[in-house]
């Protein structure tokens, strides 16, 4: 698995979990969904997010397309 795919997987999982928590407990959990969305937005503009550093430290590799740049 590449870093880019892991970031998308993590973001999707957090969004789904936060939506379930908002439905079950409190609508304040939607702030987590908003945070993930904003983080994905800035990641698209800067090509960096904190999760990428964590996944790199865990040994995941960049995709071949981004390594060729």
PDB file of N, CA, C and O in Angstrom, chain B, residues numbered from 101:
ATOM      1  N   UNK B 101       0.853  -1.176   0.000  1.00  0.00           N
ATOM      2  CA  UNK B 101       0.000   0.000   0.000  1.00  0.00           C
ATOM      3  C   UNK B 101       0.896   1.235   0.000  1.00  0.00           C
ATOM      4  O   UNK B 101       1.913   1.287   0.691  1.00  0.00           O
ATOM      5  N   UNK B 102       0.496   2.214  -0.782  1.00  0.00           N
ATOM      6  CA  UNK B 102       1.266   3.453  -0.856  1.00  0.00           C
ATOM      7  C   UNK B 102       0.751   4.457   0.184  1.00  0.00           C
ATOM      8  O   UNK B 102      -0.329   4.290   0.751  1.00  0.00           O
ATOM      9  N   UNK B 103       1.538   5.485   0.412  1.00  0.00           N
ATOM     10  CA  UNK B 103       1.165   6.538   1.363  1.00  0.00           C
ATOM     11  C   UNK B 103      -0.129   7.219   0.930  1.00  0.00           C
ATOM     12  O   UNK B 103      -1.005   7.483   1.754  1.00  0.00           O
ATOM     13  N   UNK B 104      -0.243   7.499  -0.353  1.00  0.00           N
ATOM     14  CA  UNK B 104      -1.431   8.204  -0.848  1.00  0.00           C
ATOM     15  C   UNK B 104      -2.697   7.395  -0.609  1.00  0.00           C
ATOM     16  O   UNK B 104      -3.721   7.942  -0.200  1.00  0.00           O
ATOM     17  N   UNK B 105      -2.627   6.096  -0.862  1.00  0.00           N
ATOM     18  CA  UNK B 105      -3.792   5.236  -0.635  1.00  0.00           C
ATOM     19  C   UNK B 105      -4.095   5.113   0.848  1.00  0.00           C
ATOM     20  O   UNK B 105      -5.261   5.080   1.241  1.00  0.00           O
ATOM     21  N   UNK B 106      -3.058   5.045   1.677  1.00  0.00           N
ATOM     22  CA  UNK B 106      -3.263   4.949   3.122  1.00  0.00           C
ATOM     23  C   UNK B 106      -3.914   6.215   3.679  1.00  0.00           C
ATOM     24  O   UNK B 106      -4.758   6.141   4.573  1.00  0.00           O
ATOM     25  N   UNK B 107      -3.523   7.372   3.151  1.00  0.00           N
ATOM     26  CA  UNK B 107      -4.127   8.639   3.589  1.00  0.00           C
ATOM     27  C   UNK B 107      -5.608   8.655   3.240  1.00  0.00           C
ATOM     28  O   UNK B 107      -6.440   9.027   4.067  1.00  0.00           O
ATOM     29  N   UNK B 108      -5.940   8.250   2.014  1.00  0.00           N
ATOM     30  CA  UNK B 108      -7.348   8.218   1.613  1.00  0.00           C
ATOM     31  C   UNK B 108      -8.138   7.211   2.444  1.00  0.00           C
ATOM     32  O   UNK B 108      -9.280   7.475   2.820  1.00  0.00           O
ATOM     33  N   UNK B 109      -7.539   6.067   2.729  1.00  0.00           N
ATOM     34  CA  UNK B 109      -8.197   5.056   3.562  1.00  0.00           C
ATOM     35  C   UNK B 109      -8.451   5.586   4.970  1.00  0.00           C
ATOM     36  O   UNK B 109      -9.547   5.431   5.509  1.00  0.00           O
ATOM     37  N   UNK B 110      -7.442   6.206   5.558  1.00  0.00           N
ATOM     38  CA  UNK B 110      -7.584   6.771   6.900  1.00  0.00           C
ATOM     39  C   UNK B 110      -8.645   7.866   6.927  1.00  0.00           C
ATOM     40  O   UNK B 110      -9.486   7.888   7.826  1.00  0.00           O
ATOM     41  N   UNK B 111      -8.616   8.769   5.959  1.00  0.00           N
ATOM     42  CA  UNK B 111      -9.589   9.862   5.910  1.00  0.00           C
ATOM     43  C   UNK B 111     -11.000   9.321   5.762  1.00  0.00           C
ATOM     44  O   UNK B 111     -11.912   9.776   6.452  1.00  0.00           O
ATOM     45  N   UNK B 112     -11.190   8.371   4.885  1.00  0.00           N
ATOM     46  CA  UNK B 112     -12.511   7.781   4.700  1.00  0.00           C
ATOM     47  C   UNK B 112     -13.015   7.091   5.953  1.00  0.00           C
ATOM     48  O   UNK B 112     -14.188   7.214   6.308  1.00  0.00           O
ATOM     49  N   UNK B 113     -12.127   6.361   6.627  1.00  0.00           N
ATOM     50  CA  UNK B 113     -12.517   5.674   7.860  1.00  0.00           C
ATOM     51  C   UNK B 113     -12.894   6.666   8.956  1.00  0.00           C
ATOM     52  O   UNK B 113     -13.876   6.462   9.669  1.00  0.00           O
ATOM     53  N   UNK B 114     -12.115   7.740   9.092  1.00  0.00           N
ATOM     54  CA  UNK B 114     -12.419   8.736  10.123  1.00  0.00           C
ATOM     55  C   UNK B 114     -13.743   9.436   9.824  1.00  0.00           C
ATOM     56  O   UNK B 114     -14.524   9.695  10.740  1.00  0.00           O
ATOM     57  N   UNK B 115     -14.002   9.741   8.559  1.00  0.00           N
ATOM     58  CA  UNK B 115     -15.268  10.376   8.202  1.00  0.00           C
ATOM     59  C   UNK B 115     -16.441   9.457   8.556  1.00  0.00           C
ATOM     60  O   UNK B 115     -17.419   9.902   9.157  1.00  0.00           O
ATOM     61  N   UNK B 116     -16.346   8.192   8.188  1.00  0.00           N
ATOM     62  CA  UNK B 116     -17.438   7.264   8.485  1.00  0.00           C
ATOM     63  C   UNK B 116     -17.635   7.074   9.989  1.00  0.00           C
ATOM     64  O   UNK B 116     -18.770   7.031  10.464  1.00  0.00           O
ATOM     65  N   UNK B 117     -16.545   6.960  10.734  1.00  0.00           N
ATOM     66  CA  UNK B 117     -16.648   6.803  12.184  1.00  0.00           C
ATOM     67  C   UNK B 117     -17.235   8.054  12.821  1.00  0.00           C
ATOM     68  O   UNK B 117     -18.081   7.959  13.711  1.00  0.00           O
ATOM     69  N   UNK B 118     -16.795   9.224  12.374  1.00  0.00           N
ATOM     70  CA  UNK B 118     -17.322  10.456  12.969  1.00  0.00           C
ATOM     71  C   UNK B 118     -18.802  10.641  12.640  1.00  0.00           C
ATOM     72  O   UNK B 118     -19.553  11.155  13.468  1.00  0.00           O
ATOM     73  N   UNK B 119     -19.228  10.235  11.456  1.00  0.00           N
ATOM     74  CA  UNK B 119     -20.649  10.303  11.129  1.00  0.00           C
ATOM     75  C   UNK B 119     -21.466   9.359  12.003  1.00  0.00           C
ATOM     76  O   UNK B 119     -22.556   9.713  12.451  1.00  0.00           O
ATOM     77  N   UNK B 120     -20.944   8.167  12.243  1.00  0.00           N
ATOM     78  CA  UNK B 120     -21.636   7.222  13.125  1.00  0.00           C
ATOM     79  C   UNK B 120     -21.702   7.759  14.557  1.00  0.00           C
ATOM     80  O   UNK B 120     -22.726   7.622  15.225  1.00  0.00           O
ATOM     81  N   UNK B 121     -20.615   8.365  15.023  1.00  0.00           N
ATOM     82  CA  UNK B 121     -20.605   8.938  16.365  1.00  0.00           C
ATOM     83  C   UNK B 121     -21.566  10.118  16.477  1.00  0.00           C
ATOM     84  O   UNK B 121     -22.219  10.299  17.505  1.00  0.00           O
ATOM     85  N   UNK B 122     -21.649  10.909  15.427  1.00  0.00           N
ATOM     86  CA  UNK B 122     -22.581  12.040  15.426  1.00  0.00           C
ATOM     87  C   UNK B 122     -24.018  11.545  15.456  1.00  0.00           C
ATOM     88  O   UNK B 122     -24.860  12.112  16.153  1.00  0.00           O
ATOM     89  N   UNK B 123     -24.298  10.499  14.706  1.00  0.00           N
ATOM     90  CA  UNK B 123     -25.649   9.933  14.679  1.00  0.00           C
ATOM     91  C   UNK B 123     -26.016   9.338  16.029  1.00  0.00           C
ATOM     92  O   UNK B 123     -27.143   9.496  16.499  1.00  0.00           O
ATOM     93  N   UNK B 124     -25.062   8.654  16.652  1.00  0.00           N
ATOM     94  CA  UNK B 124     -25.347   7.921  17.898  1.00  0.00           C
ATOM     95  C   UNK B 124     -25.264   8.798  19.136  1.00  0.00           C
ATOM     96  O   UNK B 124     -26.074   8.634  20.049  1.00  0.00           O
ATOM     97  N   UNK B 125     -24.308   9.727  19.199  1.00  0.00           N
ATOM     98  CA  UNK B 125     -24.057  10.442  20.448  1.00  0.00           C
ATOM     99  C   UNK B 125     -24.325  11.948  20.384  1.00  0.00           C
ATOM    100  O   UNK B 125     -25.184  12.459  21.101  1.00  0.00           O
ATOM    101  N   UNK B 126     -23.594  12.649  19.529  1.00  0.00           N
ATOM    102  CA  UNK B 126     -23.695  14.109  19.525  1.00  0.00           C
ATOM    103  C   UNK B 126     -23.295  14.663  18.169  1.00  0.00           C
ATOM    104  O   UNK B 126     -22.375  14.157  17.527  1.00  0.00           O
ATOM    105  N   UNK B 127     -23.988  15.701  17.740  1.00  0.00           N
ATOM    106  CA  UNK B 127     -23.651  16.320  16.452  1.00  0.00           C
ATOM    107  C   UNK B 127     -22.293  17.031  16.502  1.00  0.00           C
ATOM    108  O   UNK B 127     -21.759  17.411  15.460  1.00  0.00           O
ATOM    109  N   UNK B 128     -21.737  17.210  17.684  1.00  0.00           N
ATOM    110  CA  UNK B 128     -20.402  17.816  17.779  1.00  0.00           C
ATOM    111  C   UNK B 128     -19.332  16.969  17.093  1.00  0.00           C
ATOM    112  O   UNK B 128     -18.277  17.489  16.729  1.00  0.00           O
ATOM    113  N   UNK B 129     -19.588  15.678  16.912  1.00  0.00           N
ATOM    114  CA  UNK B 129     -18.637  14.828  16.208  1.00  0.00           C
ATOM    115  C   UNK B 129     -18.483  15.232  14.747  1.00  0.00           C
ATOM    116  O   UNK B 129     -17.512  14.842  14.098  1.00  0.00           O
ATOM    117  N   UNK B 130     -19.428  16.008  14.224  1.00  0.00           N
ATOM    118  CA  UNK B 130     -19.309  16.466  12.838  1.00  0.00           C
ATOM    119  C   UNK B 130     -18.136  17.429  12.666  1.00  0.00           C
ATOM    120  O   UNK B 130     -17.661  17.623  11.547  1.00  0.00           O
ATOM    121  N   UNK B 131     -17.666  18.030  13.750  1.00  0.00           N
ATOM    122  CA  UNK B 131     -16.468  18.866  13.671  1.00  0.00           C
ATOM    123  C   UNK B 131     -15.257  18.037  13.247  1.00  0.00           C
ATOM    124  O   UNK B 131     -14.371  18.544  12.559  1.00  0.00           O
ATOM    125  N   UNK B 132     -15.214  16.780  13.648  1.00  0.00           N
ATOM    126  CA  UNK B 132     -14.127  15.898  13.214  1.00  0.00           C
ATOM    127  C   UNK B 132     -14.217  15.665  11.712  1.00  0.00           C
ATOM    128  O   UNK B 132     -13.199  15.668  11.020  1.00  0.00           O
ATOM    129  N   UNK B 133     -15.428  15.464  11.204  1.00  0.00           N
ATOM    130  CA  UNK B 133     -15.631  15.310   9.763  1.00  0.00           C
ATOM    131  C   UNK B 133     -15.159  16.562   9.026  1.00  0.00           C
ATOM    132  O   UNK B 133     -14.490  16.465   7.998  1.00  0.00           O
ATOM    133  N   UNK B 134     -15.507  17.734   9.550  1.00  0.00           N
ATOM    134  CA  UNK B 134     -15.081  18.990   8.933  1.00  0.00           C
ATOM    135  C   UNK B 134     -13.558  19.130   8.958  1.00  0.00           C
ATOM    136  O   UNK B 134     -12.961  19.592   7.985  1.00  0.00           O
ATOM    137  N   UNK B 135     -12.938  18.737  10.056  1.00  0.00           N
ATOM    138  CA  UNK B 135     -11.475  18.807  10.160  1.00  0.00           C
ATOM    139  C   UNK B 135     -10.812  17.925   9.110  1.00  0.00           C
ATOM    140  O   UNK B 135      -9.851  18.341   8.463  1.00  0.00           O
ATOM    141  N   UNK B 136     -11.321  16.714   8.941  1.00  0.00           N
ATOM    142  CA  UNK B 136     -10.754  15.803   7.947  1.00  0.00           C
ATOM    143  C   UNK B 136     -10.929  16.380   6.541  1.00  0.00           C
ATOM    144  O   UNK B 136     -10.012  16.317   5.721  1.00  0.00           O
ATOM    145  N   UNK B 137     -12.101  16.939   6.269  1.00  0.00           N
ATOM    146  CA  UNK B 137     -12.329  17.555   4.960  1.00  0.00           C
ATOM    147  C   UNK B 137     -11.384  18.711   4.692  1.00  0.00           C
ATOM    148  O   UNK B 137     -10.830  18.821   3.598  1.00  0.00           O
ATOM    149  N   UNK B 138     -11.195  19.571   5.682  1.00  0.00           N
ATOM    150  CA  UNK B 138     -10.266  20.697   5.517  1.00  0.00           C
ATOM    151  C   UNK B 138      -8.829  20.207   5.347  1.00  0.00           C
ATOM    152  O   UNK B 138      -8.065  20.771   4.563  1.00  0.00           O
ATOM    153  N   UNK B 139      -8.467  19.165   6.077  1.00  0.00           N
ATOM    154  CA  UNK B 139      -7.124  18.608   5.960  1.00  0.00           C
ATOM    155  C   UNK B 139      -6.915  18.029   4.558  1.00  0.00           C
ATOM    156  O   UNK B 139      -5.845  18.204   3.975  1.00  0.00           O
ATOM    157  N   UNK B 140      -7.920  17.344   4.013  1.00  0.00           N
ATOM    158  CA  UNK B 140      -7.809  16.821   2.654  1.00  0.00           C
ATOM    159  C   UNK B 140      -7.683  17.961   1.635  1.00  0.00           C
ATOM    160  O   UNK B 140      -6.924  17.859   0.671  1.00  0.00           O
ATOM    161  N   UNK B 141      -8.427  19.034   1.858  1.00  0.00           N
ATOM    162  CA  UNK B 141      -8.361  20.192   0.969  1.00  0.00           C
ATOM    163  C   UNK B 141      -6.958  20.797   0.962  1.00  0.00           C
ATOM    164  O   UNK B 141      -6.386  21.028  -0.104  1.00  0.00           O
ATOM    165  N   UNK B 142      -6.404  21.054   2.143  1.00  0.00           N
ATOM    166  CA  UNK B 142      -5.056  21.640   2.183  1.00  0.00           C
ATOM    167  C   UNK B 142      -4.023  20.656   1.679  1.00  0.00           C
ATOM    168  O   UNK B 142      -3.016  21.073   1.106  1.00  0.00           O
ATOM    169  N   UNK B 143      -4.234  19.367   1.871  1.00  0.00           N
ATOM    170  CA  UNK B 143      -3.317  18.361   1.359  1.00  0.00           C
ATOM    171  C   UNK B 143      -3.286  18.363  -0.168  1.00  0.00           C
ATOM    172  O   UNK B 143      -2.232  18.166  -0.774  1.00  0.00           O
ATOM    173  N   UNK B 144      -4.437  18.585  -0.779  1.00  0.00           N
ATOM    174  CA  UNK B 144      -4.486  18.652  -2.240  1.00  0.00           C
ATOM    175  C   UNK B 144      -3.701  19.849  -2.763  1.00  0.00           C
ATOM    176  O   UNK B 144      -3.119  19.788  -3.846  1.00  0.00           O
ATOM    177  N   UNK B 145      -3.682  20.931  -1.999  1.00  0.00           N
ATOM    178  CA  UNK B 145      -2.971  22.135  -2.434  1.00  0.00           C
ATOM    179  C   UNK B 145      -1.478  22.086  -2.130  1.00  0.00           C
ATOM    180  O   UNK B 145      -0.673  22.622  -2.891  1.00  0.00           O
ATOM    181  N   UNK B 146      -1.104  21.448  -1.024  1.00  0.00           N
ATOM    182  CA  UNK B 146       0.294  21.469  -0.589  1.00  0.00           C
ATOM    183  C   UNK B 146       1.019  20.140  -0.779  1.00  0.00           C
ATOM    184  O   UNK B 146       2.244  20.083  -0.666  1.00  0.00           O
ATOM    185  N   UNK B 147       0.274  19.069  -1.068  1.00  0.00           N
ATOM    186  CA  UNK B 147       0.826  17.717  -1.180  1.00  0.00           C
ATOM    187  C   UNK B 147       1.501  17.269   0.115  1.00  0.00           C
ATOM    188  O   UNK B 147       2.499  16.548   0.080  1.00  0.00           O
ATOM    189  N   UNK B 148       0.961  17.693   1.253  1.00  0.00           N
ATOM    190  CA  UNK B 148       1.476  17.282   2.558  1.00  0.00           C
ATOM    191  C   UNK B 148       0.343  17.263   3.569  1.00  0.00           C
ATOM    192  O   UNK B 148      -0.526  18.134   3.562  1.00  0.00           O
ATOM    193  N   UNK B 149       0.361  16.274   4.429  1.00  0.00           N
ATOM    194  CA  UNK B 149      -0.522  16.248   5.595  1.00  0.00           C
ATOM    195  C   UNK B 149       0.202  15.465   6.686  1.00  0.00           C
ATOM    196  O   UNK B 149       1.100  14.681   6.379  1.00  0.00           O
ATOM    197  N   UNK B 150      -0.166  15.656   7.943  1.00  0.00           N
ATOM    198  CA  UNK B 150       0.533  14.976   9.035  1.00  0.00           C
ATOM    199  C   UNK B 150       0.535  13.452   8.903  1.00  0.00           C
ATOM    200  O   UNK B 150       1.508  12.798   9.279  1.00  0.00           O
ATOM    201  N   UNK B 151      -0.539  12.893   8.374  1.00  0.00           N
ATOM    202  CA  UNK B 151      -0.613  11.438   8.235  1.00  0.00           C
ATOM    203  C   UNK B 151       0.462  10.915   7.290  1.00  0.00           C
ATOM    204  O   UNK B 151       0.943   9.795   7.465  1.00  0.00           O
ATOM    205  N   UNK B 152       0.844  11.707   6.292  1.00  0.00           N
ATOM    206  CA  UNK B 152       1.890  11.259   5.362  1.00  0.00           C
ATOM    207  C   UNK B 152       3.211  11.030   6.090  1.00  0.00           C
ATOM    208  O   UNK B 152       3.914  10.059   5.812  1.00  0.00           O
ATOM    209  N   UNK B 153       3.547  11.914   7.013  1.00  0.00           N
ATOM    210  CA  UNK B 153       4.787  11.754   7.787  1.00  0.00           C
ATOM    211  C   UNK B 153       4.728  10.502   8.656  1.00  0.00           C
ATOM    212  O   UNK B 153       5.716   9.779   8.787  1.00  0.00           O
ATOM    213  N   UNK B 154       3.575  10.257   9.240  1.00  0.00           N
ATOM    214  CA  UNK B 154       3.404   9.076  10.090  1.00  0.00           C
ATOM    215  C   UNK B 154       3.510   7.799   9.263  1.00  0.00           C
ATOM    216  O   UNK B 154       4.178   6.847   9.664  1.00  0.00           O
ATOM    217  N   UNK B 155       2.850   7.782   8.109  1.00  0.00           N
ATOM    218  CA  UNK B 155       2.905   6.591   7.255  1.00  0.00           C
ATOM    219  C   UNK B 155       4.312   6.364   6.708  1.00  0.00           C
ATOM    220  O   UNK B 155       4.738   5.218   6.566  1.00  0.00           O
ATOM    221  N   UNK B 156       5.041   7.438   6.398  1.00  0.00           N
ATOM    222  CA  UNK B 156       6.429   7.292   5.954  1.00  0.00           C
ATOM    223  C   UNK B 156       7.283   6.668   7.057  1.00  0.00           C
ATOM    224  O   UNK B 156       8.116   5.801   6.794  1.00  0.00           O
ATOM    225  N   UNK B 157       7.065   7.121   8.301  1.00  0.00           N
ATOM    226  CA  UNK B 157       7.812   6.565   9.429  1.00  0.00           C
ATOM    227  C   UNK B 157       7.468   5.095   9.655  1.00  0.00           C
ATOM    228  O   UNK B 157       8.288   4.334  10.169  1.00  0.00           O
ATOM    229  N   UNK B 158       6.259   4.698   9.273  1.00  0.00           N
ATOM    230  CA  UNK B 158       5.841   3.302   9.398  1.00  0.00           C
ATOM    231  C   UNK B 158       6.399   2.437   8.271  1.00  0.00           C
ATOM    232  O   UNK B 158       6.257   1.214   8.296  1.00  0.00           O
ATOM    233  N   UNK B 159       7.034   3.072   7.279  1.00  0.00           N
ATOM    234  CA  UNK B 159       7.676   2.313   6.210  1.00  0.00           C
ATOM    235  C   UNK B 159       6.908   2.238   4.906  1.00  0.00           C
ATOM    236  O   UNK B 159       7.347   1.556   3.980  1.00  0.00           O
ATOM    237  N   UNK B 160       5.768   2.919   4.804  1.00  0.00           N
ATOM    238  CA  UNK B 160       5.044   2.927   3.534  1.00  0.00           C
ATOM    239  C   UNK B 160       5.797   3.790   2.526  1.00  0.00           C
ATOM    240  O   UNK B 160       6.493   4.737   2.894  1.00  0.00           O
ATOM    241  N   UNK B 161       5.647   3.452   1.271  1.00  0.00           N
ATOM    242  CA  UNK B 161       6.364   4.156   0.199  1.00  0.00           C
ATOM    243  C   UNK B 161       5.426   5.081  -0.560  1.00  0.00           C
ATOM    244  O   UNK B 161       4.214   4.869  -0.596  1.00  0.00           O
ATOM    245  N   UNK B 162       6.013   6.121  -1.173  1.00  0.00           N
ATOM    246  CA  UNK B 162       5.263   6.996  -2.061  1.00  0.00           C
ATOM    247  C   UNK B 162       4.887   6.216  -3.317  1.00  0.00           C
ATOM    248  O   UNK B 162       5.529   5.220  -3.652  1.00  0.00           O
ATOM    249  N   UNK B 163       3.850   6.670  -4.004  1.00  0.00           N
ATOM    250  CA  UNK B 163       3.476   6.012  -5.260  1.00  0.00           C
ATOM    251  C   UNK B 163       4.534   6.324  -6.312  1.00  0.00           C
ATOM    252  O   UNK B 163       5.287   7.289  -6.182  1.00  0.00           O
ATOM    253  N   UNK B 164       4.582   5.508  -7.341  1.00  0.00           N
ATOM    254  CA  UNK B 164       5.577   5.690  -8.404  1.00  0.00           C
ATOM    255  C   UNK B 164       5.365   7.001  -9.143  1.00  0.00           C
ATOM    256  O   UNK B 164       6.329   7.619  -9.596  1.00  0.00           O
ATOM    257  N   UNK B 165       4.113   7.434  -9.270  1.00  0.00           N
ATOM    258  CA  UNK B 165       3.825   8.679 -10.000  1.00  0.00           C
ATOM    259  C   UNK B 165       4.398   9.883  -9.274  1.00  0.00           C
ATOM    260  O   UNK B 165       4.965  10.772  -9.909  1.00  0.00           O
ATOM    261  N   UNK B 166       4.257   9.929  -7.939  1.00  0.00           N
ATOM    262  CA  UNK B 166       4.771  11.090  -7.219  1.00  0.00           C
ATOM    263  C   UNK B 166       6.282  10.995  -7.001  1.00  0.00           C
ATOM    264  O   UNK B 166       6.936  12.017  -6.787  1.00  0.00           O
ATOM    265  N   UNK B 167       6.843   9.792  -7.052  1.00  0.00           N
ATOM    266  CA  UNK B 167       8.289   9.653  -6.900  1.00  0.00           C
ATOM    267  C   UNK B 167       9.026  10.095  -8.154  1.00  0.00           C
ATOM    268  O   UNK B 167      10.191  10.485  -8.079  1.00  0.00           O
ATOM    269  N   UNK B 168       8.361  10.040  -9.311  1.00  0.00           N
ATOM    270  CA  UNK B 168       9.007  10.394 -10.564  1.00  0.00           C
ATOM    271  C   UNK B 168       9.139  11.900 -10.733  1.00  0.00           C
ATOM    272  O   UNK B 168       9.892  12.354 -11.595  1.00  0.00           O
ATOM    273  N   UNK B 169       8.435  12.674  -9.941  1.00  0.00           N
ATOM    274  CA  UNK B 169       8.475  14.140 -10.086  1.00  0.00           C
ATOM    275  C   UNK B 169       9.757  14.739  -9.623  1.00  0.00           C
ATOM    276  O   UNK B 169       9.929  15.956  -9.686  1.00  0.00           O
TER     277      UNK B 169
END
